[in-house]
Every structure is written in structure tokens, then in C-alpha cells.
């Protein structure tokens, strides 16, 4: 046994996981403090991983291999770990992982030169020692600038004890209108991502204004088709600082979610200007400030000067509608899936849905329920998983009734580097495929093309490299298998007054066409608001060379400009890290130019 290794014992099931993990952390802390690259090689598997969110620098990074991790320790601009400790409230445990085998999993606490954080450590036996397979560290608060939550919550409402003539409501209205100053941050969009980001900034005392073009918070959900229900279970969808009631349905209807977002904004005292749009936006590199002109619902304008702008209109840009010949000739309604409400189909008999992702299936299912004959144009194969197995094999492993606290689940959920998660998802996809065999065989008989994702990586691969090309089945797949929705693979080449022409030379009449044809990049949505400033940003979404998602929740290439998006459970996790970077910049801890 080499010097200092951690013995695995005769049987790993008899190993004291806390003792082993604690000893490993002590050695790792010494190696970090001393920038001892050789020691790192002893502690980490040759193909080990370290995913770091803001503890070693002001960005996200995934490092693969003990040699690369050793380089990071030797050269990082901010290796200032003061301590690495086991979380005293969560006991390390031994888990059986397939195909990796036994693994010690430990929650850890991190203290750095600027703040505190948490992390996950996964150790695997290697010969006669335990070595790190996956390390994950995440900065979560700043020392001296902590979130005002729990024991740090305000003692009295703001403004209530300043002037006897001013009560909380008076002070709240002045704050909401920014009558006494300009916001430090402007968030564009009051969907769940924008509100979560504003909530975290509010916990840190950062003056934040949210701009929403709709008349009410939550209208981005209310205005969608009537039958829309979230595909993810309620336990994955809590918002930071305010969990859903325990009487909430497992799957949330869209109007109910819209009302909750409106309530959330009020309860957390978020400053939202509804019915408002950004009329112009300019950035001054000399001052590090934006000049934002906002057109309000009453037609008036206000100019504000934030240091940061967060584009929180989602990971999708503007709806993409193909410029087909005859587009103006078709006499029936043509709508994009993003604006489809169902009311367009009232007088219809035959409907064509172009596309085969989640939205296309939801729309097709709604049209069938309305009594229409529906044809779906499937242009490329789709990864399909049943809602039941998506929950049991994916989401439900972290989020379920009576499960671990949401913050702990979020930490575990973000602890695997994406490239490693993609490798592991191959086996999970194979299991899901067998469990859904009857459903998939029925789709195959109906002429519907399924796949196992990119390189067998299932839905995760479609999300990370897309997003798009997958469907969590909530009933539409069975309709297709039963022949209630027809499938064609021939591209639409043109439209006529009464229908469409296909690439295979056939044509058919339709009364309504729904384009589930995707979206442009979120950069294009930002361009419509911010103009040429967007050219300073890089790509948004898709994995970079290290395996981190590009341009979202992290530096974009433009100082003081950020993209925010993702489904509720992802947005909840990363809104904190985005807001923390903004908070650190405002407090002078994070350099603005990074």
C-alpha cells in the first residue's frame, strides 16, 4: 500500500464511510493549500472528474483526469480553500452504482477566501485504497454578504420604522417603482427563471427590477393551450424560498402555475413592471453601466442605469416558422406551437402538426381531444420515454414525496459533470427502453421513428445538444400507436389555399396548421431588445470543450449581461449561481470584466 492511501478493508460494506471520506478530505485540503499536484495524483482516479461552480474561479468548469485536476490545483487564480469538511448533518453512505460498483457518497462543506459552499464527493475503491471518482464543489454565499434568510432574516419590514407616517405598504410601493434610485440589476422576463433569479438577488439585498411585457406575471403560462400540464412532478418544481403546498397536485396545470408565479412575486416582494418593454439599451464600458429605457404600460418611459442585465426569456429564442411557398395563400389558421391556444381549431376538421418534439405531441393530443383528424409531420426520429419511467428512472431518484430536502437533491443533481452524466445515461436509456418496449413497438408499427438519443444518451443528450427531439409521453404516443394520429415523414414543400404539398409529390387538405418547428437562438431574442450589444456574446446552449453549457448562467462574453433559462428544477439550481456572480460583482468581489 502506497504511503498515505486510504485502506478499503476486507469488505467495503464493513468500511466506515465517514472515516474514509473524512480522511480523504483532510489530505485533499492539504494538497489544495500547498498546491501539491503530486498528492492530487494519489487522491484522484486517473479518469476522475472535478466539477466546480465558482470556488476556484468566477466560472463553471469540469476537469477530467487526475493530471488535469493537478494542473488546476497548481495554477488556479483562486485556490484559497480555508477548509473542506464533511457535512455534519448528512452521513456519508456506500451506494451501489451500475456499472461502477460500490461508491462512497459524501456531502461536504467548503470554505474559501470569499465565501462558503457545498459539494459532493464520490470515492471508489482502487486496489488497496479509496480514490476520488467525482468531486463537485459549489460556492453558495459570500462571507460578510450573506443571504438574508433564516436566522439572518430582517427583524422588521423595510421602511416601517423609518417614519411614523410611512408604513410597509407605502415603502413597498416606492421601492417597486424605484422612486428613490435606479435598480442595480434589470431582469427581462418574469417567467420562473426570471423570478427565481430576482428572488436570489433579493435575498442578497440587490436592488432588482423585473420587466415583463405581459399584463400579469404568469401570463406566459396562462396564454398557452388550455390542456397544458407540466411533465415534471411537483417535487422537482419548487421555487427558491417558497415551496408548493403539500396539497398541490403531482402534475401542475399551466394556469395554476401562472397564478403561483404571480403570488410568488408578491410574497417575495419582487419588483415587477408588467405591460412594459425595453425600448432601448446601451452599455458604457467606461462606467460599467447600462442605459435602459423602459416603456411602461401607460405609454410613459423611464430610464434606469443598472450594472447588470439578465435576459430571462428562456433557452429558446423567437418562434421559427419556415418560409414556405404559399404561406400567405392558406385560408386556415397557421400558428406556432408557442402561441397555440386550441381556440384556433374550433371550426376545423383536419389538422396538420409539423414537428415531433414535446410541444408537437401536446398540441396533437389536444387537437384529437377537440375532435379533429390529426396528422403529424415527423421530420427526424424522436427519443420517447413514458412519464412514469421518466419519473422513476430520472427525476424521481432525486425528487419525490418524502425524499431528501430540495437543496440537497439539487446539489446531487448537479454533481455529475455533463459528459460523465451522458456516459452513464446510456445504461439508463437502455433500461427505460426495455420498460417502455410495448409503447415503443406500438409507435414503430404506426410508422413513428424513435431513437435512443445521441450516442445512446437518451433524453439528456437531446437536451444538452439540442434542445429538442425528445418526448416525455403523457398520452400522445398511445394515440399514435392506436392510429388516432397519422404520421408522415415527407417534408412540406408548399401550401395551397386548402392544404399542403409534400416532397413525395402528394398533397392533402387541412383546416389548421400548427408549426412545432422550434426556435431561434436566445441571442436573437436578445438582439431585438439590445441590438448590436449581443454580438459581443458567444453561443448559448450546447456543450463547450470542457463539457459545460455555453453562455447560460455563466459569463457570456459581454460584461454585465447574462442569459437565464431552463425547466423549473434546473432553473432553481442555477439561478442561485447566476445571481451569486452578479452579487459578487456588485460587491466588488468578482471582477466585472470576467
C-alpha positions as CSV (number, residue, x, y, z in Angstrom):
1,X,0.0,0.0,0.0
2,X,1.4,3.4,-1.0
3,X,2.1,6.0,1.6
4,X,-1.0,7.7,2.9
5,X,-3.6,5.7,1.0
6,X,-6.9,5.0,2.5
7,X,-7.5,1.3,3.2
8,X,-10.7,-0.2,1.8
9,X,-10.9,-3.0,4.3
10,X,-11.6,-6.7,3.7
11,X,-15.2,-5.9,2.7
12,X,-16.3,-2.4,1.6
13,X,-19.6,-2.9,3.3
14,X,-17.8,-3.0,6.6
15,X,-15.9,0.3,5.9
16,X,-16.7,3.3,8.0
17,X,-17.7,5.7,5.2
18,X,-17.5,8.8,7.4
19,X,-13.9,7.9,8.5
20,X,-12.8,7.2,4.9
21,X,-14.3,10.3,3.5
22,X,-13.1,12.5,6.3
23,X,-9.5,11.2,5.9
24,X,-9.6,11.8,2.2
25,X,-10.9,15.4,2.7
26,X,-8.1,16.2,5.1
27,X,-5.5,15.1,2.6
28,X,-7.2,16.9,-0.3
29,X,-7.4,20.1,1.8
30,X,-3.6,19.9,2.5
31,X,-2.9,19.3,-1.2
32,X,-5.1,22.2,-2.2
33,X,-3.5,24.6,0.4
34,X,0.0,23.5,-0.6
35,X,-0.8,23.3,-4.3
36,X,0.6,19.8,-4.2
37,X,0.0,18.3,-7.7
38,X,1.7,15.0,-6.8
39,X,-0.6,14.5,-3.9
40,X,-3.6,15.1,-6.1
41,X,-2.4,12.2,-8.3
42,X,-2.5,9.9,-5.3
43,X,-6.1,11.0,-4.3
44,X,-7.9,11.1,-7.6
45,X,-8.5,8.2,-10.1
46,X,-6.7,8.7,-13.4
47,X,-10.1,9.2,-15.1
48,X,-11.6,11.1,-12.2
49,X,-13.6,14.3,-12.5
50,X,-13.9,17.6,-10.7
51,X,-16.9,19.8,-11.5
52,X,-16.5,23.2,-9.9
53,X,-19.1,26.0,-9.8
54,X,-17.3,29.2,-8.7
55,X,-15.0,28.1,-5.9
56,X,-11.8,28.1,-8.0
57,X,-12.7,31.0,-10.3
58,X,-15.6,33.0,-11.5
59,X,-16.9,30.5,-14.0
60,X,-18.1,26.9,-14.2
61,X,-15.7,24.2,-15.2
62,X,-15.4,20.4,-15.5
63,X,-12.0,18.9,-15.3
64,X,-11.4,15.3,-16.4
65,X,-8.4,13.2,-15.2
66,X,-6.1,13.4,-12.2
67,X,-3.4,15.0,-14.3
68,X,-5.7,17.9,-15.4
69,X,-7.0,18.3,-11.9
70,X,-3.5,18.6,-10.6
71,X,-2.8,21.3,-13.1
72,X,-5.8,23.2,-11.9
73,X,-4.6,23.0,-8.3
74,X,-1.2,24.3,-9.3
75,X,-2.4,27.1,-11.5
76,X,-5.9,28.3,-10.5
77,X,-6.3,32.0,-10.0
78,X,-8.3,31.4,-6.8
79,X,-7.3,28.3,-4.9
80,X,-8.0,29.8,-1.5
81,X,-9.7,26.9,0.3
82,X,-9.7,27.5,4.1
83,X,-11.4,24.3,4.9
84,X,-13.1,21.2,3.5
85,X,-15.3,19.3,5.9
86,X,-17.9,16.6,5.9
87,X,-21.5,17.9,6.3
88,X,-22.3,17.0,9.9
89,X,-26.0,16.7,9.2
90,X,-25.7,14.1,6.3
91,X,-23.9,10.9,6.9
92,X,-21.7,9.6,4.1
93,X,-23.0,6.3,2.7
94,X,-22.0,3.5,0.4
95,X,-24.0,3.2,-2.7
96,X,-24.2,0.5,-5.4
97,X,-23.8,2.2,-8.8
98,X,-24.4,0.4,-12.1
99,X,-22.0,-0.2,-13.8
100,X,-19.4,1.3,-11.5
101,X,-20.0,-0.8,-8.4
102,X,-19.6,0.4,-4.8
103,X,-19.0,4.1,-4.2
104,X,-18.9,6.3,-1.0
105,X,-21.0,9.4,-1.4
106,X,-20.5,12.3,0.9
107,X,-21.9,15.8,1.2
108,X,-19.2,18.3,2.0
109,X,-18.9,21.9,3.2
110,X,-16.4,24.3,1.5
111,X,-15.0,27.5,2.9
112,X,-13.0,29.7,0.6
113,X,-11.3,33.0,0.8
114,X,-14.5,34.7,-0.4
115,X,-17.4,32.6,0.9
116,X,-18.9,29.3,1.7
117,X,-20.3,26.5,-0.3
118,X,-21.2,22.9,-0.5
119,X,-20.2,19.9,-2.6
120,X,-20.4,16.2,-3.3
121,X,-17.6,13.7,-3.0
122,X,-17.7,10.2,-4.6
123,X,-15.0,7.8,-3.7
124,X,-14.4,4.4,-5.4
125,X,-12.1,1.6,-4.4
126,X,-8.9,1.3,-6.4
127,X,-6.6,-1.5,-5.5
128,X,-6.0,-1.1,-1.8
129,X,-7.2,2.5,-1.5
130,X,-10.2,4.8,-1.9
131,X,-9.7,7.5,-4.6
132,X,-12.0,10.2,-5.9
133,X,-14.1,9.4,-8.9
134,X,-16.2,12.6,-8.8
135,X,-15.6,15.8,-6.9
136,X,-18.1,18.6,-7.1
137,X,-17.8,22.0,-5.3
138,X,-20.1,24.9,-5.5
139,X,-19.8,28.4,-3.9
140,X,-23.2,29.4,-2.5
141,X,-22.7,32.5,-0.4
142,X,-20.3,35.3,0.3
143,X,-18.7,35.9,3.7
144,X,-19.9,39.2,5.1
145,X,-22.6,39.5,2.3
146,X,-24.8,36.5,3.1
147,X,-28.4,36.0,2.1
148,X,-30.9,37.4,4.5
149,X,-32.7,34.2,5.1
150,X,-33.4,32.0,8.2
151,X,-31.5,33.3,11.2
152,X,-30.5,36.4,9.1
153,X,-34.0,37.4,8.1
154,X,-35.0,41.0,8.7
155,X,-36.3,41.8,12.1
156,X,-38.8,44.4,10.8
157,X,-40.3,45.1,7.4
158,X,-38.2,47.6,5.4
159,X,-39.3,51.2,5.7
160,X,-41.8,50.5,8.6
161,X,-39.7,52.1,11.3
162,X,-38.1,55.0,9.4
163,X,-41.0,57.4,9.5
164,X,-44.2,57.1,11.5
165,X,-46.1,58.4,8.5
166,X,-44.8,55.6,6.3
167,X,-45.9,52.0,6.7
168,X,-44.7,48.9,5.0
169,X,-47.1,49.3,2.1
170,X,-46.0,52.9,1.4
171,X,-42.4,51.9,1.5
172,X,-43.1,48.8,-0.7
173,X,-44.8,50.9,-3.4
174,X,-41.8,53.4,-3.5
175,X,-39.4,50.5,-3.8
176,X,-41.4,48.8,-6.5
177,X,-41.4,52.0,-8.6
178,X,-37.7,52.8,-7.8
179,X,-38.7,56.3,-6.9
180,X,-35.5,56.8,-4.8
181,X,-32.9,55.4,-7.1
182,X,-32.1,53.1,-10.0
183,X,-32.0,49.3,-9.9
184,X,-28.6,47.6,-9.8
185,X,-29.9,44.7,-12.0
186,X,-32.6,44.5,-14.6
187,X,-34.1,41.1,-15.3
188,X,-36.0,40.8,-18.6
189,X,-38.8,38.3,-18.3
190,X,-40.9,37.3,-15.3
191,X,-41.2,33.6,-16.1
192,X,-39.9,31.1,-13.5
193,X,-36.3,31.7,-14.4
194,X,-36.5,35.5,-14.1
195,X,-38.4,35.4,-10.8
196,X,-36.0,32.8,-9.3
197,X,-33.0,35.0,-10.2
198,X,-34.7,38.1,-8.8
199,X,-35.6,36.2,-5.7
200,X,-32.0,35.2,-5.0
201,X,-30.8,38.7,-5.8
202,X,-33.4,40.0,-3.3
203,X,-32.2,37.6,-0.6
204,X,-28.8,39.2,-1.1
205,X,-30.2,42.7,-0.9
206,X,-29.5,43.5,-4.6
207,X,-32.0,46.1,-5.9
208,X,-33.5,44.3,-8.9
209,X,-36.2,45.3,-11.4
210,X,-38.0,42.7,-13.5
211,X,-39.5,43.8,-16.8
212,X,-42.5,41.8,-18.2
213,X,-44.2,42.6,-21.5
214,X,-47.4,40.7,-20.5
215,X,-50.1,42.4,-18.4
216,X,-49.7,40.0,-15.5
217,X,-46.9,37.8,-14.0
218,X,-47.7,34.2,-15.1
219,X,-49.4,35.2,-18.4
220,X,-46.6,33.4,-20.2
221,X,-48.2,30.2,-18.9
222,X,-51.9,31.3,-18.9
223,X,-51.8,32.3,-22.5
224,X,-50.8,28.8,-23.7
225,X,-53.2,26.0,-24.8
226,X,-55.9,25.1,-22.3
227,X,-54.9,21.5,-21.7
228,X,-51.2,22.1,-20.9
229,X,-49.9,20.4,-17.7
230,X,-46.3,20.2,-16.6
231,X,-44.5,17.0,-17.5
232,X,-42.3,17.0,-14.3
233,X,-43.6,16.1,-10.9
234,X,-44.2,18.7,-8.3
235,X,-41.3,17.7,-6.0
236,X,-38.9,18.8,-8.8
237,X,-40.5,22.2,-9.3
238,X,-40.4,24.1,-6.1
239,X,-39.3,27.7,-6.3
240,X,-36.5,29.0,-4.0
241,X,-37.7,30.3,-0.7
242,X,-41.3,29.2,-1.1
243,X,-42.2,25.5,-1.7
244,X,-45.6,24.5,-3.2
245,X,-48.2,23.5,-0.6
246,X,-48.3,19.8,0.2
247,X,-51.8,19.6,-1.2
248,X,-50.6,20.6,-4.7
249,X,-51.3,18.1,-7.5
250,X,-48.3,16.0,-8.6
251,X,-48.5,17.5,-12.1
252,X,-49.3,21.2,-12.3
253,X,-51.9,22.7,-14.7
254,X,-50.5,25.8,-16.6
255,X,-53.0,28.3,-15.2
256,X,-52.3,27.1,-11.6
257,X,-48.6,27.6,-12.2
258,X,-49.2,31.1,-13.6
259,X,-51.2,32.1,-10.5
260,X,-48.5,30.7,-8.3
261,X,-45.8,32.7,-10.1
262,X,-47.9,35.9,-9.6
263,X,-48.3,35.0,-5.9
264,X,-44.6,34.2,-5.6
265,X,-43.6,37.6,-7.0
266,X,-45.9,39.3,-4.4
267,X,-44.9,37.2,-1.4
268,X,-41.1,37.7,-2.0
269,X,-41.6,41.4,-2.7
270,X,-40.1,41.2,-6.2
271,X,-40.2,44.5,-8.2
272,X,-42.0,43.7,-11.5
273,X,-43.2,46.2,-14.1
274,X,-45.8,44.4,-16.1
275,X,-47.0,45.6,-19.5
276,X,-43.5,47.0,-20.0
277,X,-40.8,46.6,-22.7
278,X,-37.2,47.7,-23.2
279,X,-37.3,50.5,-25.7
280,X,-33.5,50.8,-26.0
281,X,-30.4,49.5,-24.2
282,X,-26.8,50.8,-24.4
283,X,-23.8,49.7,-22.5
284,X,-20.9,52.1,-21.4
285,X,-17.7,50.2,-20.9
286,X,-16.1,53.2,-19.2
287,X,-18.7,53.2,-16.4
288,X,-19.8,49.6,-16.4
289,X,-23.4,50.7,-16.6
290,X,-26.3,50.1,-18.9
291,X,-28.7,52.8,-20.0
292,X,-32.1,51.1,-20.3
293,X,-35.2,53.0,-21.5
294,X,-38.3,51.2,-20.4
295,X,-41.7,51.8,-22.0
296,X,-44.4,51.3,-19.3
297,X,-48.0,50.1,-19.7
298,X,-49.4,53.6,-19.7
299,X,-47.1,54.7,-22.5
300,X,-44.7,56.6,-20.3
301,X,-40.9,55.9,-20.3
302,X,-38.4,55.5,-17.5
303,X,-34.6,55.4,-17.9
304,X,-32.7,53.2,-15.5
305,X,-28.9,52.6,-15.1
306,X,-28.2,49.0,-13.9
307,X,-24.8,47.4,-13.8
308,X,-26.2,44.1,-15.0
309,X,-28.9,42.8,-17.4
310,X,-30.3,39.3,-17.2
311,X,-32.1,38.0,-20.2
312,X,-34.6,35.6,-18.7
313,X,-36.8,34.8,-21.6
314,X,-35.8,31.1,-21.7
315,X,-33.4,28.9,-23.6
316,X,-35.5,29.4,-26.7
317,X,-35.4,32.4,-28.9
318,X,-38.2,33.6,-31.1
319,X,-40.5,31.0,-32.7
320,X,-39.2,29.7,-36.0
321,X,-41.8,29.5,-38.9
322,X,-40.4,28.1,-42.2
323,X,-40.8,30.5,-45.1
324,X,-42.8,28.0,-47.3
325,X,-44.2,28.9,-50.7
326,X,-47.9,29.7,-50.4
327,X,-47.7,30.6,-46.7
328,X,-49.9,33.6,-47.3
329,X,-52.3,31.6,-49.5
330,X,-53.5,29.2,-46.9
331,X,-57.0,30.2,-45.7
332,X,-57.0,28.5,-42.4
333,X,-55.1,29.5,-39.2
334,X,-51.3,28.9,-39.1
335,X,-49.9,29.2,-35.6
336,X,-46.6,28.3,-33.9
337,X,-46.9,25.8,-31.0
338,X,-45.7,28.5,-28.6
339,X,-48.8,30.6,-29.3
340,X,-51.3,27.8,-29.9
341,X,-54.3,28.0,-27.5
342,X,-56.7,25.4,-29.0
343,X,-59.3,28.0,-29.9
344,X,-57.9,28.3,-33.4
345,X,-59.3,24.8,-34.1
346,X,-62.9,25.5,-33.3
347,X,-64.1,25.3,-36.9
348,X,-61.6,22.7,-38.1
349,X,-61.9,19.1,-39.1
350,X,-58.4,18.3,-40.2
351,X,-55.2,19.5,-38.6
352,X,-51.5,19.2,-39.5
353,X,-48.8,19.4,-36.9
354,X,-45.3,20.0,-38.2
355,X,-42.7,18.7,-35.8
356,X,-42.4,15.8,-33.3
357,X,-41.0,17.2,-30.0
358,X,-42.7,17.7,-26.7
359,X,-44.8,20.7,-27.9
360,X,-45.9,18.9,-31.1
361,X,-47.2,16.0,-29.2
362,X,-49.0,18.1,-26.6
363,X,-50.7,20.1,-29.4
364,X,-51.6,17.0,-31.4
365,X,-53.1,15.4,-28.3
366,X,-55.1,18.5,-27.6
367,X,-56.4,18.6,-31.2
368,X,-57.5,15.0,-31.1
369,X,-59.4,15.7,-27.9
370,X,-61.1,18.5,-29.7
371,X,-62.4,16.1,-32.3
372,X,-60.0,16.8,-35.2
373,X,-58.3,14.4,-37.5
374,X,-54.6,15.0,-36.9
375,X,-51.5,14.3,-39.0
376,X,-48.0,14.8,-37.6
377,X,-45.0,15.5,-39.8
378,X,-42.1,13.8,-38.1
379,X,-39.0,15.2,-39.9
380,X,-36.5,13.2,-37.8
381,X,-36.6,10.5,-35.2
382,X,-37.6,11.3,-31.6
383,X,-36.5,9.9,-28.2
384,X,-39.6,8.8,-26.3
385,X,-39.9,7.8,-22.7
386,X,-43.1,7.3,-20.7
387,X,-43.9,9.9,-18.0
388,X,-43.9,7.0,-15.4
389,X,-40.4,5.8,-16.3
390,X,-39.0,9.3,-16.7
391,X,-40.0,9.9,-13.1
392,X,-38.9,6.5,-11.7
393,X,-35.6,6.3,-13.5
394,X,-34.6,10.0,-13.8
395,X,-36.4,12.8,-11.9
396,X,-37.8,10.6,-9.1
397,X,-34.4,9.4,-8.0
398,X,-33.8,12.9,-6.6
399,X,-37.3,14.4,-6.2
400,X,-40.2,12.5,-4.7
401,X,-42.7,12.5,-1.9
402,X,-40.9,12.2,1.5
403,X,-37.5,12.4,-0.2
404,X,-34.4,14.5,0.7
405,X,-34.6,18.3,1.1
406,X,-34.8,20.1,-2.3
407,X,-31.4,21.9,-1.8
408,X,-29.7,18.5,-1.2
409,X,-31.3,17.0,-4.2
410,X,-30.3,20.0,-6.4
411,X,-26.7,19.5,-5.2
412,X,-26.7,15.8,-6.1
413,X,-28.4,16.5,-9.4
414,X,-25.7,19.0,-10.5
415,X,-22.8,17.0,-9.1
416,X,-22.1,14.8,-12.2
417,X,-20.2,16.6,-15.0
418,X,-22.4,16.6,-18.1
419,X,-20.0,14.5,-20.1
420,X,-19.9,11.8,-17.4
421,X,-23.7,12.1,-17.0
422,X,-24.1,11.4,-20.7
423,X,-21.9,8.3,-20.4
424,X,-24.0,7.0,-17.5
425,X,-27.3,7.8,-19.3
426,X,-26.6,5.2,-21.9
427,X,-27.3,2.4,-19.4
428,X,-30.3,4.3,-18.0
429,X,-31.7,4.7,-21.5
430,X,-31.3,1.0,-22.2
431,X,-33.3,0.2,-19.1
432,X,-36.0,2.7,-19.9
433,X,-36.3,1.4,-23.5
434,X,-37.0,-2.1,-22.2
435,X,-39.5,-0.9,-19.7
436,X,-41.3,1.1,-22.5
437,X,-40.9,-1.7,-25.0
438,X,-44.7,-2.2,-25.7
439,X,-45.2,1.6,-26.2
440,X,-42.2,1.9,-28.5
441,X,-43.2,-1.2,-30.5
442,X,-46.6,0.3,-30.9
443,X,-45.1,3.5,-32.3
444,X,-42.9,1.5,-34.6
445,X,-45.9,-0.3,-36.1
446,X,-47.6,3.1,-36.6
447,X,-44.6,4.3,-38.7
448,X,-43.3,6.6,-36.0
449,X,-39.5,6.6,-35.8
450,X,-37.9,6.5,-32.3
451,X,-34.2,6.6,-31.3
452,X,-32.1,6.2,-28.2
453,X,-30.7,9.8,-28.2
454,X,-27.3,11.0,-29.4
455,X,-24.8,8.2,-29.0
456,X,-27.4,6.3,-26.9
457,X,-27.6,9.1,-24.3
458,X,-31.4,9.3,-24.3
459,X,-33.3,12.5,-23.4
460,X,-30.3,14.1,-21.6
461,X,-28.3,14.0,-24.9
462,X,-31.2,15.6,-26.8
463,X,-31.5,18.3,-24.2
464,X,-27.8,19.1,-23.9
465,X,-27.1,19.2,-27.6
466,X,-30.5,20.5,-28.7
467,X,-32.7,21.3,-27.0
468,X,-35.4,19.3,-28.8
469,X,-36.0,15.9,-30.4
470,X,-37.5,14.2,-27.3
471,X,-40.9,13.5,-25.9
472,X,-42.0,12.6,-22.3
473,X,-45.2,10.7,-23.1
474,X,-48.3,11.9,-21.3
475,X,-50.7,10.1,-23.7
476,X,-50.0,11.2,-27.2
477,X,-47.7,8.2,-28.0
478,X,-50.6,5.9,-27.3
479,X,-52.8,7.9,-29.6
480,X,-50.2,7.4,-32.4
481,X,-49.9,3.7,-31.7
482,X,-53.6,3.4,-31.9
483,X,-53.8,5.2,-35.2
484,X,-55.6,8.2,-33.9
485,X,-52.8,10.4,-35.1
486,X,-51.4,9.8,-38.6
487,X,-47.7,10.1,-39.2
488,X,-45.9,11.2,-42.3
489,X,-42.2,11.7,-42.8
490,X,-42.4,13.7,-46.1
491,X,-41.4,17.3,-45.8
492,X,-43.9,20.1,-46.5
493,X,-42.8,21.9,-49.7
494,X,-45.6,24.4,-50.1
495,X,-49.0,25.5,-49.1
496,X,-52.2,26.0,-51.1
497,X,-55.5,27.7,-50.2
498,X,-56.9,24.4,-48.8
499,X,-53.9,22.4,-47.7
500,X,-50.2,21.4,-48.2
501,X,-48.0,19.8,-50.8
502,X,-45.4,17.3,-49.7
503,X,-41.9,16.4,-51.0
504,X,-43.1,12.9,-52.1
505,X,-45.5,14.5,-54.6
506,X,-48.7,14.0,-52.6
507,X,-51.0,16.7,-51.3
508,X,-53.7,16.9,-48.6
509,X,-56.3,19.4,-47.4
510,X,-56.1,20.8,-43.8
511,X,-58.1,23.3,-41.9
512,X,-55.4,24.3,-39.4
513,X,-51.6,24.1,-39.4
514,X,-49.5,24.2,-36.2
515,X,-45.8,24.8,-36.7
516,X,-43.9,23.0,-33.9
517,X,-40.8,23.9,-35.7
518,X,-38.6,25.1,-32.9
519,X,-37.0,28.5,-32.1
520,X,-34.1,30.7,-33.0
521,X,-31.2,31.2,-30.6
522,X,-31.9,33.2,-27.4
523,X,-29.3,35.6,-28.8
524,X,-31.8,36.6,-31.5
525,X,-34.4,37.4,-28.9
526,X,-31.8,39.5,-27.1
527,X,-30.8,41.2,-30.3
528,X,-34.4,42.5,-30.8
529,X,-34.0,44.2,-27.4
530,X,-30.4,45.0,-27.0
531,X,-29.3,45.5,-30.6
532,X,-25.7,45.0,-31.6
533,X,-24.5,44.7,-28.0
534,X,-25.5,41.0,-28.4
535,X,-22.7,40.5,-30.9
536,X,-20.3,40.5,-28.0
537,X,-21.8,37.4,-26.6
538,X,-20.9,33.8,-27.6
539,X,-23.2,30.9,-28.4
540,X,-25.9,29.9,-25.9
541,X,-26.5,26.3,-25.1
542,X,-24.7,23.2,-26.3
543,X,-21.5,21.9,-24.5
544,X,-18.2,23.7,-24.7
545,X,-14.8,21.9,-24.8
546,X,-14.9,21.2,-21.1
547,X,-18.4,19.9,-21.1
548,X,-20.2,22.9,-19.6
549,X,-23.2,24.5,-21.2
550,X,-22.2,27.6,-23.2
551,X,-23.3,31.1,-22.3
552,X,-26.1,30.4,-19.9
553,X,-26.0,31.0,-16.1
554,X,-22.3,32.0,-16.6
555,X,-20.2,34.7,-18.3
556,X,-21.5,35.4,-21.9
557,X,-18.6,37.4,-23.2
558,X,-20.3,40.7,-22.6
559,X,-19.7,42.3,-19.2
560,X,-22.8,42.8,-17.2
561,X,-25.0,40.6,-19.4
562,X,-26.4,37.2,-18.6
563,X,-28.7,34.5,-20.1
564,X,-31.1,32.7,-17.8
565,X,-33.4,29.7,-18.7
566,X,-34.2,26.0,-18.2
567,X,-37.0,23.9,-16.8
568,X,-38.0,24.7,-13.2
569,X,-35.7,22.3,-11.4
570,X,-32.7,23.3,-13.5
571,X,-33.5,27.0,-13.3
572,X,-33.9,26.7,-9.5
573,X,-30.4,25.2,-9.2
574,X,-28.6,27.6,-11.5
575,X,-30.5,30.8,-10.7
576,X,-28.5,30.9,-7.4
577,X,-25.2,30.6,-9.1
578,X,-26.0,33.3,-11.7
579,X,-27.3,35.6,-9.0
580,X,-24.2,34.9,-6.9
581,X,-21.9,36.0,-9.7
582,X,-23.9,39.3,-10.1
583,X,-23.9,39.8,-6.4
584,X,-20.2,39.3,-6.1
585,X,-19.6,41.8,-9.0
586,X,-21.8,44.4,-7.4
587,X,-19.9,44.0,-4.1
588,X,-16.6,44.4,-5.8
589,X,-15.5,40.8,-5.2
590,X,-15.9,39.4,-8.7
591,X,-14.1,41.4,-11.5
592,X,-16.6,42.9,-13.8
593,X,-14.7,42.0,-17.0
594,X,-14.9,38.2,-16.4
